């Protein structure tokens, strides 16, 4: 939702959109945490430590978190007025280790900005 159109939504709609942003933040953190753990813990354990079970366990967990992120992203984008750069940022965040944490901060700023207009 762009800042200029926040004031035109009824309060209940803004509250629902803020709730969606909050859920998106949490899912972003979940997906990002599983990605970082997979890349920096499980993969080295597999290749350097000879422990292939690390990726066999964490790989599907991250896969489920990623699918949940994609589903939540589609829900979030369809619920609001999103700039192309914001959509690209949210997509890229799922593929870049630690990107989800930057994405979460950006989503928090957007959520806080919506709270100011309520």
C-alpha positions as CSV (number, residue, x, y, z in Angstrom):
1,X,0.0,0.0,0.0
2,X,1.5,3.3,-0.9
3,X,1.7,6.0,1.7
4,X,-0.4,8.3,-0.3
5,X,-3.4,5.9,-0.5
6,X,-3.3,4.7,3.2
7,X,-5.6,7.5,4.3
8,X,-8.3,6.4,1.8
9,X,-8.8,3.0,3.3
10,X,-11.3,2.4,6.0
11,X,-9.6,1.7,9.4
12,X,-10.5,-2.0,9.4
13,X,-8.9,-2.4,6.0
14,X,-5.7,-0.7,7.1
15,X,-5.7,-2.8,10.3
16,X,-6.1,-6.0,8.1
17,X,-3.2,-4.9,5.8
18,X,-1.0,-4.1,8.8
19,X,-1.8,-7.6,10.1
20,X,-0.8,-9.1,6.8
21,X,2.4,-7.2,6.8
22,X,3.2,-8.5,10.3
23,X,2.5,-12.1,9.2
24,X,4.7,-11.5,6.1
25,X,7.5,-10.2,8.4
26,X,7.4,-13.4,10.5
27,X,7.4,-15.7,7.5
28,X,10.3,-13.7,6.0
29,X,12.3,-14.3,9.2
30,X,11.4,-18.0,9.2
31,X,12.4,-18.5,5.6
32,X,15.6,-16.4,6.1
33,X,16.6,-18.3,9.2
34,X,16.2,-21.7,7.5
35,X,18.1,-20.4,4.4
36,X,21.0,-19.1,6.5
37,X,21.1,-22.3,8.6
38,X,21.1,-24.4,5.5
39,X,23.8,-22.5,3.7
40,X,26.1,-21.8,6.6
41,X,25.6,-24.8,8.8
42,X,24.0,-27.8,7.0
43,X,26.0,-27.5,3.7
44,X,29.4,-27.2,5.4
45,X,28.5,-30.1,7.7
46,X,27.7,-32.1,4.6
47,X,30.7,-31.2,2.5
48,X,33.4,-30.5,5.2
49,X,32.2,-32.7,8.0
50,X,30.9,-35.7,6.1
51,X,27.5,-35.4,7.7
52,X,25.0,-35.6,4.8
53,X,22.0,-35.9,7.1
54,X,22.3,-32.2,7.9
55,X,21.1,-31.2,4.4
56,X,18.7,-34.2,4.3
57,X,17.0,-32.8,7.4
58,X,17.2,-29.1,6.9
59,X,16.7,-29.1,3.1
60,X,13.0,-30.1,3.2
61,X,12.4,-27.8,6.2
62,X,13.8,-24.9,4.2
63,X,11.8,-26.0,1.2
64,X,8.6,-25.9,3.2
65,X,9.5,-22.5,4.6
66,X,10.3,-21.2,1.1
67,X,6.9,-22.4,-0.2
68,X,5.1,-20.8,2.7
69,X,7.0,-17.6,2.0
70,X,6.0,-17.6,-1.7
71,X,2.4,-18.3,-0.7
72,X,2.4,-15.5,1.9
73,X,4.2,-13.2,-0.6
74,X,1.4,-13.7,-3.1
75,X,-1.2,-13.0,-0.4
76,X,0.6,-9.9,0.7
77,X,1.1,-8.4,-2.8
78,X,-2.5,-9.1,-3.8
79,X,-3.7,-7.4,-0.6
80,X,-2.1,-4.0,-1.2
81,X,-0.7,-1.5,-3.6
82,X,3.0,-2.5,-4.0
83,X,5.7,-0.7,-6.0
84,X,7.6,-2.9,-8.4
85,X,10.8,-2.3,-6.5
86,X,9.2,-3.6,-3.3
87,X,8.0,-6.7,-5.0
88,X,11.5,-7.3,-6.5
89,X,13.0,-6.8,-3.1
90,X,10.7,-9.3,-1.5
91,X,11.4,-11.9,-4.2
92,X,15.2,-11.4,-4.1
93,X,15.2,-11.6,-0.3
94,X,14.2,-15.2,-0.5
95,X,17.3,-16.1,-2.5
96,X,20.0,-14.1,-0.8
97,X,21.3,-15.2,2.6
98,X,20.5,-12.5,5.2
99,X,18.2,-10.8,2.6
100,X,15.1,-11.8,4.6
101,X,16.4,-9.8,7.6
102,X,16.7,-6.7,5.5
103,X,13.3,-7.4,4.0
104,X,11.8,-7.8,7.5
105,X,13.1,-4.4,8.5
106,X,11.6,-2.8,5.3
107,X,8.3,-4.5,6.0
108,X,8.4,-3.2,9.6
109,X,9.0,0.4,8.5
110,X,6.0,0.1,6.1
111,X,3.9,-1.4,8.9
112,X,4.9,1.4,11.3
113,X,4.1,4.0,8.6
114,X,0.6,2.6,8.2
115,X,0.2,2.8,12.0
116,X,0.9,6.5,11.9
117,X,-1.9,7.1,9.4
118,X,-4.5,5.1,11.4
